[in-house]
């Protein structure tokens, strides 16, 4: 690259590195690992980090898809809003909650927490 002005010209050499697109990462904000949940107004939400953006998240309970939340904000909720996780249909005991996020290249990232249901 060369630049010039009334004083003179100068050159600058540089290397340009283009990194491959990386998959997103997911995180579960609530509930935290080991939490005990009960009732019709529990929380299950989280988000994503990506070099561009994510467009959807899938919520799994014990490896069964429970809900898909679609948006480009990187913040996702089970059933679309806070306090809409109804635990009363789940058996008491430990359950695995998983959040899977998708980026613009359909690459995925996931996070899992184990919680205890006590209704």
PENOR-V563516 format. One record per pair of residues at least 6 apart in sequence whose ideal C-beta (glycine too) atoms are under 6 Angstrom apart, sorted by the first residue. I is the first residue (numbers start at 1). J is the second residue. D is the distance in Angstrom with one decimal. If there is no record, write none. Layout:
BEGIN
i: [I & I]
j: [J & J]
d: [D & D]
END
This chain:
BEGIN
i: [1 & 2 & 2 & 3 & 21 & 22 & 23 & 23 & 24 & 24 & 24 & 24 & 24 & 24 & 25 & 25 & 26 & 26 & 26 & 26 & 26 & 26 & 27 & 27 & 27 & 28 & 28 & 28 & 28 & 29 & 29 & 30 & 30 & 31 & 31 & 33 & 35 & 36 & 36 & 37 & 37 & 37 & 38 & 38 & 38 & 40 & 41 & 42 & 42 & 44 & 44 & 44 & 45 & 46 & 47 & 47 & 48 & 48 & 48 & 50 & 52 & 53 & 54 & 54 & 54 & 54 & 55 & 56 & 56 & 56 & 57 & 57 & 57 & 57 & 58 & 58 & 58 & 59 & 59 & 59 & 60 & 62 & 62 & 67 & 67 & 69 & 69 & 78 & 87 & 88 & 90 & 92 & 92 & 94 & 94 & 95 & 95 & 96 & 96 & 97 & 98 & 98 & 99 & 100 & 100 & 101 & 102]
j: [12 & 9 & 11 & 10 & 105 & 51 & 107 & 109 & 48 & 50 & 54 & 101 & 103 & 109 & 49 & 109 & 48 & 99 & 101 & 109 & 110 & 111 & 46 & 47 & 111 & 46 & 99 & 111 & 113 & 45 & 46 & 43 & 45 & 37 & 115 & 113 & 115 & 116 & 118 & 87 & 115 & 117 & 87 & 118 & 119 & 86 & 83 & 85 & 87 & 78 & 85 & 97 & 77 & 99 & 74 & 75 & 54 & 74 & 101 & 103 & 104 & 72 & 74 & 101 & 102 & 103 & 72 & 68 & 70 & 102 & 69 & 76 & 99 & 101 & 65 & 68 & 100 & 66 & 67 & 78 & 98 & 95 & 96 & 78 & 79 & 76 & 77 & 85 & 117 & 119 & 117 & 117 & 118 & 114 & 116 & 115 & 117 & 112 & 114 & 113 & 110 & 112 & 111 & 108 & 110 & 109 & 108]
d: [5.2 & 5.9 & 4.8 & 5.9 & 5.5 & 5.6 & 3.8 & 5.5 & 4.8 & 3.8 & 5.1 & 5.1 & 4.6 & 4.2 & 4.9 & 4.4 & 5.4 & 5.0 & 4.4 & 4.3 & 5.2 & 4.3 & 5.2 & 5.9 & 5.2 & 4.1 & 5.3 & 4.8 & 5.2 & 5.7 & 4.9 & 4.0 & 5.7 & 5.8 & 5.2 & 4.3 & 5.0 & 4.6 & 5.2 & 5.1 & 5.5 & 5.7 & 5.8 & 5.1 & 5.0 & 4.6 & 4.2 & 4.0 & 5.1 & 3.9 & 4.3 & 6.0 & 4.3 & 4.7 & 5.1 & 4.7 & 4.1 & 4.8 & 4.0 & 4.9 & 5.4 & 5.2 & 5.7 & 4.6 & 6.0 & 5.1 & 5.4 & 6.0 & 4.4 & 5.0 & 5.1 & 3.7 & 5.7 & 4.8 & 5.9 & 5.1 & 4.6 & 4.9 & 4.6 & 4.6 & 4.0 & 5.5 & 5.6 & 5.2 & 5.5 & 4.2 & 5.9 & 5.0 & 5.1 & 5.4 & 4.7 & 5.6 & 5.7 & 5.6 & 5.6 & 5.9 & 5.6 & 5.8 & 5.5 & 5.3 & 5.9 & 4.6 & 5.1 & 5.5 & 4.5 & 5.2 & 5.6]
END
